[in-house]
Amino acid sequence: MIVTIARVTDPVRFLQVFTTVGVEKRREHGCRRAQVYFDPEDAQRAWCVFDWDAKDYEGFLADPEIPAIARQLGIQAPPGHVTAAVDLDA
């Protein structure tokens, strides 16, 4: 699992791109599932949870088309990555 937090300019536009162009590109790089949650106290803060292997995610980030897709998503800055404090699968 990979969890990111990003500030977006327009949540509606973000979802439109995330569920079309974004899903195609994520699948191309091995993403199995993605969910988006918007912070109830800040609608411009999107939490994204991905079922993705780290190696495939790194390939996704290295894809030269990703910066243009991020602009379409309206991401204001590079997303932050959340790390688990406890791995319950261990």
ZADO-1210 file (C-alpha; in nm, 4 decimals, padded with zeros to 6 digits):
<atoms>
<atom x="00.0000" y="00.0000" z="00.0000" code="MET" pos="1"/>
<atom x="00.1106" y="00.3503" z="-00.0787" code="ILE" pos="2"/>
<atom x="-00.0633" y="00.6535" z="00.0716" code="VAL" pos="3"/>
<atom x="-00.0107" y="01.0075" z="-00.0522" code="THR" pos="4"/>
<atom x="-00.1494" y="01.3448" z="00.0510" code="ILE" pos="5"/>
<atom x="-00.1798" y="01.6243" z="-00.2018" code="ALA" pos="6"/>
<atom x="-00.3278" y="01.9727" z="-00.2134" code="ARG" pos="7"/>
<atom x="-00.5410" y="02.0244" z="-00.5222" code="VAL" pos="8"/>
<atom x="-00.6817" y="02.3388" z="-00.6755" code="THR" pos="9"/>
<atom x="-01.0213" y="02.1919" z="-00.7685" code="ASP" pos="10"/>
<atom x="-01.1441" y="01.8648" z="-00.6121" code="PRO" pos="11"/>
<atom x="-01.4010" y="01.8045" z="-00.8884" code="VAL" pos="12"/>
<atom x="-01.1424" y="01.8451" z="-01.1632" code="ARG" pos="13"/>
<atom x="-00.8996" y="01.6272" z="-00.9661" code="PHE" pos="14"/>
<atom x="-01.1530" y="01.3426" z="-00.9540" code="LEU" pos="15"/>
<atom x="-01.2323" y="01.3763" z="-01.3246" code="GLN" pos="16"/>
<atom x="-00.8671" y="01.3330" z="-01.4204" code="VAL" pos="17"/>
<atom x="-00.7900" y="01.0785" z="-01.1457" code="PHE" pos="18"/>
<atom x="-01.0698" y="00.8486" z="-01.2685" code="THR" pos="19"/>
<atom x="-00.9870" y="00.8754" z="-01.6402" code="THR" pos="20"/>
<atom x="-00.6351" y="00.9657" z="-01.7511" code="VAL" pos="21"/>
<atom x="-00.4946" y="00.8821" z="-01.4084" code="GLY" pos="22"/>
<atom x="-00.6441" y="00.5337" z="-01.3857" code="VAL" pos="23"/>
<atom x="-00.5123" y="00.4422" z="-01.7308" code="GLU" pos="24"/>
<atom x="-00.1598" y="00.5523" z="-01.6422" code="LYS" pos="25"/>
<atom x="-00.1680" y="00.3824" z="-01.3003" code="ARG" pos="26"/>
<atom x="-00.2826" y="00.0526" z="-01.4541" code="ARG" pos="27"/>
<atom x="-00.0035" y="00.0788" z="-01.7097" code="GLU" pos="28"/>
<atom x="00.2370" y="00.0771" z="-01.4145" code="HIS" pos="29"/>
<atom x="00.0780" y="-00.2086" z="-01.2198" code="GLY" pos="30"/>
<atom x="-00.1530" y="-00.0284" z="-00.9787" code="CYS" pos="31"/>
<atom x="-00.4258" y="-00.2686" z="-00.8688" code="ARG" pos="32"/>
<atom x="-00.6598" y="-00.0256" z="-00.6935" code="ARG" pos="33"/>
<atom x="-00.6815" y="00.3368" z="-00.5857" code="ALA" pos="34"/>
<atom x="-00.9126" y="00.5259" z="-00.3519" code="GLN" pos="35"/>
<atom x="-00.9370" y="00.8995" z="-00.2856" code="VAL" pos="36"/>
<atom x="-01.0533" y="01.0614" z="00.0364" code="TYR" pos="37"/>
<atom x="-01.0937" y="01.4349" z="00.0835" code="PHE" pos="38"/>
<atom x="-01.0106" y="01.5794" z="00.4232" code="ASP" pos="39"/>
<atom x="-01.3392" y="01.6818" z="00.5910" code="PRO" pos="40"/>
<atom x="-01.1720" y="01.9955" z="00.7256" code="GLU" pos="41"/>
<atom x="-00.9970" y="02.0907" z="00.3990" code="ASP" pos="42"/>
<atom x="-01.1667" y="01.9860" z="00.0731" code="ALA" pos="43"/>
<atom x="-00.8508" y="02.0687" z="-00.1221" code="GLN" pos="44"/>
<atom x="-00.6466" y="01.8045" z="00.0623" code="ARG" pos="45"/>
<atom x="-00.6741" y="01.4654" z="-00.1079" code="ALA" pos="46"/>
<atom x="-00.5597" y="01.1436" z="00.0572" code="TRP" pos="47"/>
<atom x="-00.4924" y="00.8745" z="-00.2032" code="CYS" pos="48"/>
<atom x="-00.4542" y="00.5095" z="-00.1085" code="VAL" pos="49"/>
<atom x="-00.2991" y="00.2838" z="-00.3713" code="PHE" pos="50"/>
<atom x="-00.2642" y="-00.0933" z="-00.3862" code="ASP" pos="51"/>
<atom x="00.0727" y="-00.0816" z="-00.5584" code="TRP" pos="52"/>
<atom x="00.4115" y="-00.2468" z="-00.5271" code="ASP" pos="53"/>
<atom x="00.6881" y="00.0027" z="-00.4467" code="ALA" pos="54"/>
<atom x="00.8907" y="-00.0934" z="-00.7555" code="LYS" pos="55"/>
<atom x="00.5941" y="-00.0341" z="-00.9883" code="ASP" pos="56"/>
<atom x="00.5170" y="00.2950" z="-00.8141" code="TYR" pos="57"/>
<atom x="00.8750" y="00.4110" z="-00.8694" code="GLU" pos="58"/>
<atom x="00.8353" y="00.3307" z="-01.2394" code="GLY" pos="59"/>
<atom x="00.5146" y="00.5340" z="-01.2435" code="PHE" pos="60"/>
<atom x="00.6903" y="00.8338" z="-01.0883" code="LEU" pos="61"/>
<atom x="00.9698" y="00.8064" z="-01.3474" code="ALA" pos="62"/>
<atom x="00.7248" y="00.8059" z="-01.6386" code="ASP" pos="63"/>
<atom x="00.7825" y="01.1246" z="-01.8427" code="PRO" pos="64"/>
<atom x="00.4065" y="01.1790" z="-01.8832" code="GLU" pos="65"/>
<atom x="00.3435" y="01.2116" z="-01.5082" code="ILE" pos="66"/>
<atom x="00.4279" y="01.5853" z="-01.4720" code="PRO" pos="67"/>
<atom x="00.1666" y="01.6757" z="-01.7360" code="ALA" pos="68"/>
<atom x="-00.0929" y="01.4537" z="-01.5692" code="ILE" pos="69"/>
<atom x="-00.0135" y="01.6130" z="-01.2312" code="ALA" pos="70"/>
<atom x="-00.0796" y="01.9548" z="-01.3864" code="ARG" pos="71"/>
<atom x="-00.4142" y="01.8281" z="-01.5208" code="GLN" pos="72"/>
<atom x="-00.4959" y="01.6991" z="-01.1712" code="LEU" pos="73"/>
<atom x="-00.4292" y="02.0451" z="-01.0304" code="GLY" pos="74"/>
<atom x="-00.1790" y="01.9220" z="-00.7739" code="ILE" pos="75"/>
<atom x="-00.0283" y="02.2310" z="-00.6086" code="GLN" pos="76"/>
<atom x="00.2971" y="02.0688" z="-00.4894" code="ALA" pos="77"/>
<atom x="00.4526" y="01.7233" z="-00.4980" code="PRO" pos="78"/>
<atom x="00.2410" y="01.4864" z="-00.2860" code="PRO" pos="79"/>
<atom x="00.3613" y="01.3858" z="00.0566" code="GLY" pos="80"/>
<atom x="00.3953" y="01.0180" z="00.1341" code="HIS" pos="81"/>
<atom x="00.2534" y="00.8635" z="00.4487" code="VAL" pos="82"/>
<atom x="00.4343" y="00.5730" z="00.6099" code="THR" pos="83"/>
<atom x="00.2728" y="00.3200" z="00.8372" code="ALA" pos="84"/>
<atom x="00.3689" y="00.3377" z="01.2014" code="ALA" pos="85"/>
<atom x="00.2877" y="-00.0323" z="01.2428" code="VAL" pos="86"/>
<atom x="00.2885" y="-00.3068" z="00.9802" code="ASP" pos="87"/>
<atom x="-00.0003" y="-00.5318" z="01.0809" code="LEU" pos="88"/>
<atom x="00.0924" y="-00.7960" z="00.8209" code="ASP" pos="89"/>
<atom x="00.4197" y="-00.8735" z="00.9966" code="ALA" pos="90"/>
</atoms>
